[in-house]
């Protein structure tokens, strides 16, 4: 799925899976994520990261 489609579905409130999934799987850049959501992307932490 491309940026314009993700942005459109997000705006309609029908994006599935959630927008974070698209960022985590590199469909979106950090800048595109911020443009769509209005907030900075924060990568999820894992148990290995917390050690």
Secondary structure, DSSP 4 states (H G I P E B T S, - for coil): --HHHHHHHHHHT--SS-HHHHHHTTSS-HHHHHHHHSS---PPP-HHHH-
